[in-house]
Amino acid sequence: MISKQFRLHGRVQGVGFRYYITQKANMLGIKGFVRNEADGTVYIEATAPDRKTMQVFEGYLKQGPSLARVDKIDATELPSQSFDKFEIR
């Protein structure tokens, strides 16, 4: 298991980003959460079964939904987290 936190900068709010990434996380078997922050960023904590799955997830973060523009992603590895599902908070 690998856990990471992400902060996405750019046009990431008001474009369906949370719903998009929830769909991708569920498709990949990733658990965690996504939320909009007051500073206009999107914050994600995610736990994947392995590094390869996390890399695929990170690719989806960089791409985003069609109306999004991701300018920068801050990523930090976390101690293993335990989540039941992936949800929007």
MOPAC internal coordinates of N, CA, C and O (Angstrom, degrees):
PM7 1SCF
backbone

  N    0.0000 0     0.00 0     0.00 0    0    0    0
  C    1.4558 1     0.00 0     0.00 0    1    0    0
  C    1.5277 1   109.11 1     0.00 0    2    1    0
  O    1.2310 1   121.52 1   -38.37 1    3    2    1
  N    1.3056 1   114.70 1   141.63 1    3    2    1
  C    1.4698 1   120.84 1   176.40 1    5    3    2
  C    1.5252 1   108.36 1  -133.26 1    6    5    3
  O    1.2310 1   121.10 1   -45.50 1    7    6    5
  N    1.3225 1   115.50 1   134.50 1    7    6    5
  C    1.4656 1   121.10 1   179.87 1    9    7    6
  C    1.5226 1   109.43 1  -121.23 1   10    9    7
  O    1.2310 1   121.35 1   -40.15 1   11   10    9
  N    1.3290 1   115.02 1   139.85 1   11   10    9
  C    1.4661 1   121.31 1   177.83 1   13   11   10
  C    1.5179 1   109.85 1  -142.06 1   14   13   11
  O    1.2310 1   121.87 1   -23.99 1   15   14   13
  N    1.3284 1   114.02 1   156.01 1   15   14   13
  C    1.4630 1   120.03 1   168.66 1   17   15   14
  C    1.5151 1   107.82 1  -114.62 1   18   17   15
  O    1.2310 1   121.69 1   -33.13 1   19   18   17
  N    1.3165 1   114.37 1   146.87 1   19   18   17
  C    1.4635 1   121.26 1  -178.73 1   21   19   18
  C    1.5179 1   109.35 1  -132.29 1   22   21   19
  O    1.2310 1   120.62 1   -36.30 1   23   22   21
  N    1.3239 1   116.42 1   143.70 1   23   22   21
  C    1.4609 1   122.17 1   169.15 1   25   23   22
  C    1.5168 1   106.17 1  -126.07 1   26   25   23
  O    1.2310 1   120.83 1   -60.08 1   27   26   25
  N    1.3282 1   116.02 1   119.92 1   27   26   25
  C    1.4600 1   122.11 1  -176.55 1   29   27   26
  C    1.5184 1   109.86 1  -103.34 1   30   29   27
  O    1.2310 1   121.26 1   -48.86 1   31   30   29
  N    1.3262 1   115.19 1   131.14 1   31   30   29
  C    1.4617 1   122.60 1   180.00 1   33   31   30
  C    1.5272 1   109.08 1  -113.43 1   34   33   31
  O    1.2310 1   120.72 1   -29.91 1   35   34   33
  N    1.3138 1   116.23 1   150.09 1   35   34   33
  C    1.4574 1   122.19 1   178.93 1   37   35   34
  C    1.5218 1   109.88 1   127.54 1   38   37   35
  O    1.2310 1   120.72 1    29.04 1   39   38   37
  N    1.3282 1   116.23 1  -150.96 1   39   38   37
  C    1.4732 1   120.25 1   175.51 1   41   39   38
  C    1.5318 1   106.41 1   -90.17 1   42   41   39
  O    1.2310 1   120.74 1   -96.03 1   43   42   41
  N    1.3289 1   116.19 1    83.97 1   43   42   41
  C    1.4600 1   121.36 1  -173.18 1   45   43   42
  C    1.5281 1   112.85 1  -121.17 1   46   45   43
  O    1.2310 1   120.21 1   176.05 1   47   46   45
  N    1.3266 1   117.20 1    -3.95 1   47   46   45
  C    1.4613 1   120.37 1   175.37 1   49   47   46
  C    1.5236 1   109.24 1  -112.43 1   50   49   47
  O    1.2310 1   121.05 1   -34.56 1   51   50   49
  N    1.3258 1   115.60 1   145.44 1   51   50   49
  C    1.4619 1   120.54 1   179.02 1   53   51   50
  C    1.5210 1   113.53 1    77.69 1   54   53   51
  O    1.2310 1   120.29 1  -164.52 1   55   54   53
  N    1.3388 1   117.05 1    15.48 1   55   54   53
  C    1.4678 1   120.92 1  -178.43 1   57   55   54
  C    1.5367 1   111.98 1  -125.74 1   58   57   55
  O    1.2310 1   120.50 1  -168.58 1   59   58   57
  N    1.3460 1   116.64 1    11.42 1   59   58   57
  C    1.4618 1   120.44 1   179.80 1   61   59   58
  C    1.5197 1   114.17 1    81.30 1   62   61   59
  O    1.2310 1   120.47 1  -160.80 1   63   62   61
  N    1.3301 1   116.71 1    19.20 1   63   62   61
  C    1.4598 1   119.90 1  -175.30 1   65   63   62
  C    1.5267 1   112.50 1   -64.11 1   66   65   63
  O    1.2310 1   120.03 1   136.94 1   67   66   65
  N    1.3267 1   117.56 1   -43.06 1   67   66   65
  C    1.4687 1   120.01 1  -177.99 1   69   67   66
  C    1.5249 1   111.06 1   -62.76 1   70   69   67
  O    1.2310 1   120.34 1   139.93 1   71   70   69
  N    1.3254 1   116.96 1   -40.07 1   71   70   69
  C    1.4646 1   120.35 1   180.00 1   73   71   70
  C    1.5299 1   110.99 1   -70.53 1   74   73   71
  O    1.2310 1   120.82 1   139.81 1   75   74   73
  N    1.3090 1   116.05 1   -40.19 1   75   74   73
  C    1.4647 1   122.18 1   178.00 1   77   75   74
  C    1.5288 1   110.43 1   -59.39 1   78   77   75
  O    1.2310 1   120.61 1   130.06 1   79   78   77
  N    1.3333 1   116.45 1   -49.94 1   79   78   77
  C    1.4602 1   119.15 1  -175.02 1   81   79   78
  C    1.5176 1   111.49 1   -72.97 1   82   81   79
  O    1.2310 1   119.93 1   151.01 1   83   82   81
  N    1.3216 1   117.74 1   -28.99 1   83   82   81
  C    1.4740 1   120.33 1   174.91 1   85   83   82
  C    1.5205 1   109.84 1   -64.11 1   86   85   83
  O    1.2310 1   120.33 1   137.31 1   87   86   85
  N    1.3199 1   116.97 1   -42.69 1   87   86   85
  C    1.4670 1   121.11 1   177.81 1   89   87   86
  C    1.5295 1   110.69 1   -61.52 1   90   89   87
  O    1.2310 1   120.03 1   134.70 1   91   90   89
  N    1.3330 1   117.54 1   -45.30 1   91   90   89
  C    1.4617 1   121.10 1  -179.53 1   93   91   90
  C    1.5269 1   110.97 1   -65.42 1   94   93   91
  O    1.2310 1   120.34 1   138.46 1   95   94   93
  N    1.3356 1   116.96 1   -41.54 1   95   94   93
  C    1.4712 1   120.74 1   179.03 1   97   95   94
  C    1.5244 1   110.70 1   -61.26 1   98   97   95
  O    1.2310 1   120.40 1   134.63 1   99   98   97
  N    1.3244 1   116.85 1   -45.37 1   99   98   97
  C    1.4600 1   120.42 1   179.85 1  101   99   98
  C    1.5259 1   111.08 1   -64.19 1  102  101   99
  O    1.2310 1   119.90 1   142.41 1  103  102  101
  N    1.3070 1   117.80 1   -37.59 1  103  102  101
  C    1.4628 1   122.44 1   178.28 1  105  103  102
  C    1.5408 1   110.50 1   -62.68 1  106  105  103
  O    1.2310 1   120.46 1   143.63 1  107  106  105
  N    1.3443 1   116.73 1   -36.37 1  107  106  105
  C    1.4653 1   122.17 1  -176.43 1  109  107  106
  C    1.5334 1   113.63 1   -91.12 1  110  109  107
  O    1.2310 1   119.97 1   172.65 1  111  110  109
  N    1.3220 1   117.67 1    -7.35 1  111  110  109
  C    1.4659 1   120.12 1  -176.96 1  113  111  110
  C    1.5140 1   113.31 1    78.40 1  114  113  111
  O    1.2310 1   120.58 1  -153.05 1  115  114  113
  N    1.3245 1   116.51 1    26.95 1  115  114  113
  C    1.4660 1   122.24 1   179.46 1  117  115  114
  C    1.5251 1   108.88 1   -92.21 1  118  117  115
  O    1.2310 1   121.32 1   -40.90 1  119  118  117
  N    1.3267 1   115.09 1   139.10 1  119  118  117
  C    1.4708 1   122.12 1   179.05 1  121  119  118
  C    1.5212 1   109.08 1  -110.94 1  122  121  119
  O    1.2310 1   120.51 1   -25.78 1  123  122  121
  N    1.3312 1   116.64 1   154.22 1  123  122  121
  C    1.4575 1   120.69 1   177.66 1  125  123  122
  C    1.5072 1   111.29 1   146.25 1  126  125  123
  O    1.2310 1   120.83 1    32.95 1  127  126  125
  N    1.3349 1   116.03 1  -147.05 1  127  126  125
  C    1.4625 1   120.08 1  -179.73 1  129  127  126
  C    1.5222 1   111.33 1  -154.63 1  130  129  127
  O    1.2310 1   121.62 1   -17.28 1  131  130  129
  N    1.3271 1   114.51 1   162.72 1  131  130  129
  C    1.4592 1   122.95 1   175.48 1  133  131  130
  C    1.5223 1   107.58 1  -135.75 1  134  133  131
  O    1.2310 1   120.70 1   -37.75 1  135  134  133
  N    1.3307 1   116.27 1   142.25 1  135  134  133
  C    1.4697 1   119.77 1   177.12 1  137  135  134
  C    1.5254 1   110.14 1  -150.30 1  138  137  135
  O    1.2310 1   121.27 1   -27.86 1  139  138  137
  N    1.3254 1   115.19 1   152.14 1  139  138  137
  C    1.4557 1   121.66 1   172.14 1  141  139  138
  C    1.5194 1   108.66 1   -80.41 1  142  141  139
  O    1.2310 1   120.79 1   -37.78 1  143  142  141
  N    1.3176 1   116.09 1   142.22 1  143  142  141
  C    1.4540 1   121.73 1   177.65 1  145  143  142
  C    1.5292 1   109.38 1  -107.45 1  146  145  143
  O    1.2310 1   120.68 1   -23.50 1  147  146  145
  N    1.3262 1   116.30 1   156.50 1  147  146  145
  C    1.4676 1   121.51 1  -178.15 1  149  147  146
  C    1.5304 1   112.35 1   -62.77 1  150  149  147
  O    1.2310 1   119.97 1   155.02 1  151  150  149
  N    1.3354 1   117.66 1   -24.98 1  151  150  149
  C    1.4725 1   120.66 1  -178.37 1  153  151  150
  C    1.5266 1   112.90 1   -83.84 1  154  153  151
  O    1.2310 1   119.83 1  -173.57 1  155  154  153
  N    1.3476 1   117.93 1     6.43 1  155  154  153
  C    1.4690 1   121.26 1   177.15 1  157  155  154
  C    1.5187 1   114.13 1    92.42 1  158  157  155
  O    1.2310 1   119.94 1   178.84 1  159  158  157
  N    1.3343 1   117.73 1    -1.16 1  159  158  157
  C    1.4559 1   120.99 1   177.68 1  161  159  158
  C    1.5212 1   111.05 1   -90.54 1  162  161  159
  O    1.2310 1   120.97 1    -9.76 1  163  162  161
  N    1.3162 1   115.76 1   170.24 1  163  162  161
  C    1.4570 1   122.35 1   171.93 1  165  163  162
  C    1.5279 1   106.55 1  -115.59 1  166  165  163
  O    1.2310 1   120.85 1   -48.61 1  167  166  165
  N    1.3484 1   115.98 1   131.39 1  167  166  165
  C    1.4581 1   122.46 1  -178.72 1  169  167  166
  C    1.5199 1   109.00 1  -110.87 1  170  169  167
  O    1.2310 1   120.88 1   -45.36 1  171  170  169
  N    1.3348 1   115.93 1   134.64 1  171  170  169
  C    1.4633 1   121.67 1  -178.11 1  173  171  170
  C    1.5195 1   109.34 1  -134.11 1  174  173  171
  O    1.2310 1   120.49 1   -43.33 1  175  174  173
  N    1.3248 1   116.68 1   136.67 1  175  174  173
  C    1.4583 1   122.54 1   164.49 1  177  175  174
  C    1.5112 1   106.09 1  -117.98 1  178  177  175
  O    1.2310 1   120.45 1   -50.34 1  179  178  177
  N    1.3262 1   116.74 1   129.66 1  179  178  177
  C    1.4626 1   121.27 1  -173.92 1  181  179  178
  C    1.5189 1   110.67 1  -139.47 1  182  181  179
  O    1.2310 1   121.15 1   -39.71 1  183  182  181
  N    1.3344 1   115.40 1   140.29 1  183  182  181
  C    1.4603 1   122.32 1   174.29 1  185  183  182
  C    1.5160 1   107.96 1  -122.41 1  186  185  183
  O    1.2310 1   121.32 1   -57.40 1  187  186  185
  N    1.3299 1   115.08 1   122.60 1  187  186  185
  C    1.4679 1   121.73 1  -179.30 1  189  187  186
  C    1.5290 1   109.00 1  -113.55 1  190  189  187
  O    1.2310 1   120.58 1   -24.43 1  191  190  189
  N    1.3294 1   116.49 1   155.57 1  191  190  189
  C    1.4689 1   119.12 1  -179.95 1  193  191  190
  C    1.5288 1   113.71 1   -68.00 1  194  193  191
  O    1.2310 1   119.67 1   156.78 1  195  194  193
  N    1.3457 1   118.23 1   -23.22 1  195  194  193
  C    1.4618 1   121.04 1  -179.06 1  197  195  194
  C    1.5286 1   109.97 1  -160.30 1  198  197  195
  O    1.2310 1   120.86 1    -9.65 1  199  198  197
  N    1.3246 1   115.97 1   170.35 1  199  198  197
  C    1.4719 1   121.24 1  -177.07 1  201  199  198
  C    1.5283 1   112.95 1   -64.55 1  202  201  199
  O    1.2310 1   120.50 1   141.98 1  203  202  201
  N    1.3172 1   116.66 1   -38.02 1  203  202  201
  C    1.4722 1   119.83 1  -179.45 1  205  203  202
  C    1.5329 1   110.77 1   -61.19 1  206  205  203
  O    1.2310 1   120.68 1   135.00 1  207  206  205
  N    1.3334 1   116.31 1   -45.00 1  207  206  205
  C    1.4668 1   120.30 1   178.42 1  209  207  206
  C    1.5230 1   110.49 1   -62.04 1  210  209  207
  O    1.2310 1   120.27 1   139.06 1  211  210  209
  N    1.3323 1   117.09 1   -40.94 1  211  210  209
  C    1.4681 1   120.39 1   178.73 1  213  211  210
  C    1.5220 1   110.27 1   -64.11 1  214  213  211
  O    1.2310 1   119.76 1   141.75 1  215  214  213
  N    1.3208 1   118.06 1   -38.25 1  215  214  213
  C    1.4646 1   121.03 1   178.48 1  217  215  214
  C    1.5321 1   111.01 1   -63.22 1  218  217  215
  O    1.2310 1   120.28 1   139.31 1  219  218  217
  N    1.3299 1   117.07 1   -40.69 1  219  218  217
  C    1.4646 1   120.60 1   177.13 1  221  219  218
  C    1.5255 1   109.62 1   -62.89 1  222  221  219
  O    1.2310 1   120.56 1   135.87 1  223  222  221
  N    1.3398 1   116.54 1   -44.13 1  223  222  221
  C    1.4640 1   121.77 1   178.37 1  225  223  222
  C    1.5300 1   110.43 1   -59.13 1  226  225  223
  O    1.2310 1   120.55 1   135.69 1  227  226  225
  N    1.3342 1   116.55 1   -44.31 1  227  226  225
  C    1.4671 1   120.89 1   179.44 1  229  227  226
  C    1.5275 1   111.30 1   -61.81 1  230  229  227
  O    1.2310 1   120.31 1   146.41 1  231  230  229
  N    1.3102 1   117.01 1   -33.59 1  231  230  229
  C    1.4614 1   120.63 1   175.35 1  233  231  230
  C    1.5207 1   111.60 1   -62.15 1  234  233  231
  O    1.2310 1   120.68 1   139.55 1  235  234  233
  N    1.3354 1   116.30 1   -40.45 1  235  234  233
  C    1.4645 1   120.40 1   176.67 1  237  235  234
  C    1.5275 1   111.22 1   -66.98 1  238  237  235
  O    1.2310 1   120.33 1   145.41 1  239  238  237
  N    1.3330 1   116.97 1   -34.59 1  239  238  237
  C    1.4704 1   119.95 1   177.43 1  241  239  238
  C    1.5247 1   110.65 1   -63.28 1  242  241  239
  O    1.2310 1   120.54 1   137.73 1  243  242  241
  N    1.3239 1   116.58 1   -42.27 1  243  242  241
  C    1.4679 1   120.80 1  -179.53 1  245  243  242
  C    1.5186 1   111.66 1   -65.80 1  246  245  243
  O    1.2310 1   120.58 1   143.99 1  247  246  245
  N    1.3235 1   116.49 1   -36.01 1  247  246  245
  C    1.4619 1   121.49 1  -177.56 1  249  247  246
  C    1.5243 1   111.29 1   -77.02 1  250  249  247
  O    1.2310 1   120.31 1   126.70 1  251  250  249
  N    1.3272 1   117.02 1   -53.30 1  251  250  249
  C    1.4560 1   121.99 1  -177.94 1  253  251  250
  C    1.5108 1   112.17 1    67.81 1  254  253  251
  O    1.2310 1   120.51 1    -5.59 1  255  254  253
  N    1.3383 1   116.63 1   174.41 1  255  254  253
  C    1.4602 1   120.38 1   175.77 1  257  255  254
  C    1.5274 1   110.57 1   -68.91 1  258  257  255
  O    1.2310 1   120.28 1   -10.46 1  259  258  257
  N    1.3058 1   117.06 1   169.54 1  259  258  257
  C    1.4718 1   121.50 1  -170.96 1  261  259  258
  C    1.5284 1   114.12 1   -59.38 1  262  261  259
  O    1.2310 1   119.37 1   147.28 1  263  262  261
  N    1.3240 1   118.80 1   -32.72 1  263  262  261
  C    1.4671 1   120.75 1  -177.94 1  265  263  262
  C    1.5257 1   113.54 1   -87.18 1  266  265  263
  O    1.2310 1   120.19 1   172.53 1  267  266  265
  N    1.3204 1   117.23 1    -7.47 1  267  266  265
  C    1.4658 1   121.18 1  -177.22 1  269  267  266
  C    1.5238 1   111.45 1   -82.99 1  270  269  267
  O    1.2310 1   121.74 1   -21.21 1  271  270  269
  N    1.3282 1   114.28 1   158.79 1  271  270  269
  C    1.4593 1   122.00 1   170.95 1  273  271  270
  C    1.5300 1   106.71 1  -138.71 1  274  273  271
  O    1.2310 1   120.51 1   -69.32 1  275  274  273
  N    1.3070 1   116.63 1   110.68 1  275  274  273
  C    1.4627 1   121.57 1  -179.34 1  277  275  274
  C    1.5216 1   108.22 1   -95.19 1  278  277  275
  O    1.2310 1   121.02 1   -67.58 1  279  278  277
  N    1.3288 1   115.65 1   112.42 1  279  278  277
  C    1.4639 1   121.28 1  -178.53 1  281  279  278
  C    1.5219 1   112.07 1   -88.84 1  282  281  279
  O    1.2310 1   120.50 1   147.15 1  283  282  281
  N    1.3219 1   116.66 1   -32.85 1  283  282  281
  C    1.4559 1   120.55 1  -174.42 1  285  283  282
  C    1.5159 1   109.57 1  -157.89 1  286  285  283
  O    1.2310 1   120.59 1   -37.18 1  287  286  285
  N    1.3349 1   116.47 1   142.82 1  287  286  285
  C    1.4641 1   122.00 1   174.52 1  289  287  286
  C    1.5183 1   108.10 1  -126.30 1  290  289  287
  O    1.2310 1   120.81 1   -57.94 1  291  290  289
  N    1.3252 1   116.06 1   122.06 1  291  290  289
  C    1.4600 1   121.61 1   171.48 1  293  291  290
  C    1.5231 1   106.48 1   -94.98 1  294  293  291
  O    1.2310 1   119.57 1   -56.14 1  295  294  293
  N    1.3141 1   118.44 1   123.86 1  295  294  293
  C    1.4637 1   122.69 1  -178.73 1  297  295  294
  C    1.5159 1   109.69 1  -126.22 1  298  297  295
  O    1.2310 1   121.19 1   -42.62 1  299  298  297
  N    1.3279 1   115.32 1   137.38 1  299  298  297
  C    1.4572 1   122.26 1   177.97 1  301  299  298
  C    1.5127 1   108.86 1  -137.30 1  302  301  299
  O    1.2310 1   120.63 1   -47.60 1  303  302  301
  N    1.3254 1   116.39 1   132.40 1  303  302  301
  C    1.4518 1   119.50 1   175.68 1  305  303  302
  C    1.5241 1   108.91 1   -74.17 1  306  305  303
  O    1.2310 1   120.77 1   -38.43 1  307  306  305
  N    1.3323 1   116.14 1   141.57 1  307  306  305
  C    1.4591 1   123.01 1  -178.89 1  309  307  306
  C    1.5184 1   110.00 1  -116.61 1  310  309  307
  O    1.2310 1   120.40 1   -20.65 1  311  310  309
  N    1.3357 1   116.83 1   159.35 1  311  310  309
  C    1.4615 1   117.97 1   167.66 1  313  311  310
  C    1.5314 1   108.09 1   -59.28 1  314  313  311
  O    1.2310 1   120.12 1   -26.18 1  315  314  313
  N    1.3017 1   117.38 1   153.82 1  315  314  313
  C    1.4662 1   121.02 1  -176.70 1  317  315  314
  C    1.5266 1   111.46 1   -52.53 1  318  317  315
  O    1.2310 1   121.14 1   -53.91 1  319  318  317
  N    1.3171 1   115.43 1   126.09 1  319  318  317
  C    1.4631 1   122.34 1   179.43 1  321  319  318
  C    1.5284 1   109.26 1  -104.10 1  322  321  319
  O    1.2310 1   120.65 1   -24.67 1  323  322  321
  N    1.3231 1   116.37 1   155.33 1  323  322  321
  C    1.4589 1   120.65 1   179.18 1  325  323  322
  C    1.5302 1   108.69 1  -121.78 1  326  325  323
  O    1.2310 1   121.10 1   -65.84 1  327  326  325
  N    1.3270 1   115.50 1   114.16 1  327  326  325
  C    1.4623 1   122.05 1   177.73 1  329  327  326
  C    1.5351 1   107.61 1  -125.99 1  330  329  327
  O    1.2310 1   121.13 1   -29.19 1  331  330  329
  N    1.3305 1   115.44 1   150.81 1  331  330  329
  C    1.4790 1   120.33 1   178.74 1  333  331  330
  C    1.5139 1   112.24 1   -83.59 1  334  333  331
  O    1.2310 1   120.78 1   151.32 1  335  334  333
  N    1.3457 1   116.10 1   -28.68 1  335  334  333
  C    1.4653 1   121.54 1  -175.45 1  337  335  334
  C    1.5174 1   108.00 1  -159.03 1  338  337  335
  O    1.2310 1   120.61 1     1.67 1  339  338  337
  N    1.3287 1   116.44 1  -178.33 1  339  338  337
  C    1.4559 1   121.17 1   172.07 1  341  339  338
  C    1.5114 1   106.93 1  -106.18 1  342  341  339
  O    1.2310 1   120.58 1   -50.92 1  343  342  341
  N    1.3288 1   116.49 1   129.08 1  343  342  341
  C    1.4679 1   119.44 1  -175.34 1  345  343  342
  C    1.5135 1   112.20 1  -140.37 1  346  345  343
  O    1.2310 1   121.88 1   -18.41 1  347  346  345
  N    1.3163 1   114.01 1   161.59 1  347  346  345
  C    1.4593 1   122.62 1   173.79 1  349  347  346
  C    1.5120 1   106.85 1   -92.91 1  350  349  347
  O    1.2310 1   120.98 1   -49.67 1  351  350  349
  N    1.3184 1   115.72 1   130.33 1  351  350  349
  C    1.4751 1   120.19 1   177.93 1  353  351  350
  C    1.5064 1   110.54 1  -114.20 1  354  353  351
  O    1.2310 1   120.10 1   180.00 1  355  354  353

